[in-house]
Amino acid sequence: MKVQTKSKKVNKAWLNDHVTDPFVKLAQKEGYRSRAAYKLKELDEVFQLFRPGQVVVDLGASPGAWSQYLRRRFAPKEAGVGGAAVGELNGTIIALDMLEFEPVEGVEFIQGDFREAEVLAQLEAALQARPVDVVVSDMAPNLSGISATDAARIEHLIELALDFSRQHLKPQGALVAKVFHSAGYDQLVAAFKAQFVRVKVHKPKASRDKSSETFLVGIGLKKA
Ligand SMILES: C[S@@+](CC[C@H](N)C(=O)[O-])C[C@H]1O[C@@H](n2cnc3c(N)ncnc32)[C@H](O)[C@@H]1O
């Protein structure tokens, strides 16, 4: 008699969900590195976040599906249109992750931990004092399984993204951040409301029902 361990069962269920997932199939068809691209696409469609010519910072960017989506949004429809040179991107995308990132043409990548001052300084140097239109954060820390510790890690990353946005966004700029319905969620919503004129919560269809993730969108900085 075969004895199936719980983790084998979970892996099998995950694999089954993965191969039958319409967003996985669509990502493969459209050449995205992961189904995550469709989360950002839906957020863009709902909140009209991106326009060619913008400066966007992509935090927690690996493996790169969000950067790929942004690149496609900023690619001139016809070469040379809109003042962009042939093959040039009409916009600036700076991606950051502690993991490696296979290059995406036209996207500047910084490898490092966003919590470290040195890495933040590298990101600021890459901006060359340009104000940012949109900061997107899909950062998710490695989970320890201890809920209080995990909630604190998630909260810390979002707070850093909020700090960065306060300092670098244009007045009408936006921050999109992945958050989880766990301890600390209400405080994060309150922190968004303290910083932004308009705050929305949106869970895109590509975000799995079983996942407690959702996205906070803050638009327009409140005057200090
Ligand atoms: C869900 S993945 C992002 C997927 C990405 N948006 C895409 O479209 O491919 C989360 C990423 O956050 C990164 N991350 C987590 N904590 C980080 C930190 N402190 N600094 C930089 N990156 C971090 C992880 O390395 C991981 O690659």
The ligand as a MOL file (V3000), in Angstrom:
LIG
                    3D

  0  0  0     0  0            999 V3000
M  V30 BEGIN CTAB
M  V30 COUNTS 27 29 0 0 0
M  V30 BEGIN ATOM
M  V30 1 C 6.1560 37.5760 -5.6610 0
M  V30 2 S 7.8050 37.9290 -6.0650 0 CHG=1
M  V30 3 C 7.6390 39.2540 -7.1990 0
M  V30 4 C 7.1680 38.8590 -8.5690 0
M  V30 5 C 7.3370 39.9890 -9.5860 0
M  V30 6 N 6.4070 41.0900 -9.3380 0
M  V30 7 C 7.1290 39.5360 -10.9950 0
M  V30 8 O 6.2290 40.0330 -11.6540 0
M  V30 9 O 7.8820 38.6980 -11.4760 0 CHG=-1
M  V30 10 C 8.3810 38.7430 -4.6420 0
M  V30 11 C 9.8180 39.2130 -4.7450 0
M  V30 12 O 10.0990 40.0840 -3.6470 0
M  V30 13 C 11.4800 39.9990 -3.4060 0
M  V30 14 N 11.8140 40.5830 -2.1080 0
M  V30 15 C 11.3390 40.2190 -0.8920 0
M  V30 16 N 11.9110 40.9520 0.0730 0
M  V30 17 C 12.7470 41.8220 -0.5460 0
M  V30 18 C 13.6290 42.8350 -0.0830 0
M  V30 19 N 13.7600 43.0930 1.2180 0
M  V30 20 N 14.3490 43.5310 -0.9810 0
M  V30 21 C 14.2460 43.2530 -2.3110 0
M  V30 22 N 13.4370 42.2940 -2.8060 0
M  V30 23 C 12.6950 41.5900 -1.9410 0
M  V30 24 C 11.7330 38.4950 -3.4850 0
M  V30 25 O 13.1040 38.2300 -3.6890 0
M  V30 26 C 10.8380 38.0890 -4.6490 0
M  V30 27 O 11.5680 37.9980 -5.8570 0
M  V30 END ATOM
M  V30 BEGIN BOND
M  V30 1 1 1 2
M  V30 2 1 2 3
M  V30 3 1 2 10
M  V30 4 1 3 4
M  V30 5 1 4 5
M  V30 6 1 5 6
M  V30 7 1 5 7
M  V30 8 2 7 8
M  V30 9 1 7 9
M  V30 10 1 10 11
M  V30 11 1 11 12
M  V30 12 1 11 26
M  V30 13 1 12 13
M  V30 14 1 13 14
M  V30 15 1 13 24
M  V30 16 1 14 15
M  V30 17 1 14 23
M  V30 18 2 15 16
M  V30 19 1 16 17
M  V30 20 1 17 18
M  V30 21 2 17 23
M  V30 22 1 18 19
M  V30 23 2 18 20
M  V30 24 1 20 21
M  V30 25 2 21 22
M  V30 26 1 22 23
M  V30 27 1 24 25
M  V30 28 1 24 26
M  V30 29 1 26 27
M  V30 END BOND
M  V30 END CTAB
M  END
